[in-house]
Amino acid sequence: MTTAKETVRTLLAILEEERAAIRTLDGAAVDRAAAAKERLVGTLTSSDTEDLTSIASDLPLLRAELRRNGILLAHARSCLNEVVTMATPRIGGRRGALRARV
């Protein structure tokens, strides 16, 4: 059985991998990271109270890293939408009718 501490360490490593994927716009790797994060958070939610207490001091770092990646994802989406808007020919008299999904 994996401890909450081990799960947090794995989550932090996944977040680092996700940041690299975001920077290189590797959508498949971002999807894999999202699935891994979801699985690991599920593992944490099923941990017992004593195990969760052991990671209390790790939570500020985990929260900061999650926020950091969220900001990067939002920025990447915004950049891609801007590129799509500039590259999309006028559709129905409107430029940029298509939007990127990230």
N, C-alpha and C positions, 0 to 999 in steps of 0.2 A: 504494500500500500504506500502510495506517495504521500509525503507530508506536505503541509501547507507551505512550509519554507521552500521545499524543493519545487513546488508548483509556482511559487512567486519567482524563484530563480529562472525557471523555464519560461515564464511569462515575460520577464525582462529580456531574456535572450530573443524570444520571438519578436518583441517590440523593436529590438535592434535590427533584426532581419527585415522587419516590415519597413523601417525607416529607409534601409538601403533599397528596398523594392520600390518605395514611393519615389525616391530620388531618381531612380532609373526608369520610372513609369512602367514597371513590370507588373502588369495587372494580374497575371496568374499567381505570382508570388504574393501579392497583396491579398488575393483571395485565399490562398493557403494560410497566410498569417491570420486572417480573420477567422477562419475555421478553427485554427489551433487555439486562438484566444478564447473563442466561445467554449471550446471543450475544456480548457484550463479553468476558466471562470466557473464552469459547471462543477469541476472538481473541487474548487474552493467552496462553493456554496453547499457542497455535501460534507464538508469537513466538520468535525466536532468542535465545540466551543473552545476547548483547551488548545487544540491545534491552531485554531484561528487566532487565539490570544498570542500565540508565539510569533505571529507576523505583524502585530500591531505597529511595530517600529518600521516595518518595510512599506507600509501603506502610503505614506507621503511620497516616497520615491516612485512607487508604482503609479499612483495617481498622476504625478508630474509627467512620467513617461507616456502614459495613455493620453494625456492632454496634448503633449508635444506631437505625437503621431496624428491625433485628431486634427490639429492645426495644419500639419503638413498635408494630410489628405484633403482638407477643405481648400487649401491653397492650390494643390495639384488639380482638383476638380475645376476651380475657377480658371486656372491657366488653360486647361484643356477646352473649357467652354469658350474662352476667348479665341483660341486657335480655330475651333470649329466655326464660330461666328464669322471670323475673318475669312476663312477658307470656303464657306458655304456660299454657293451662288444664290442669287435672289430666287426665292421660292414663293410663288404667289404674291409677288410684289414686296416681299419682306426679306431682308437679309438676315441670316442667322436663325432660320426657323428650326434648325436641328440643334439639339443640345447633347453634350457628351454625358455619359453616365459613368461615374467612377466610384 
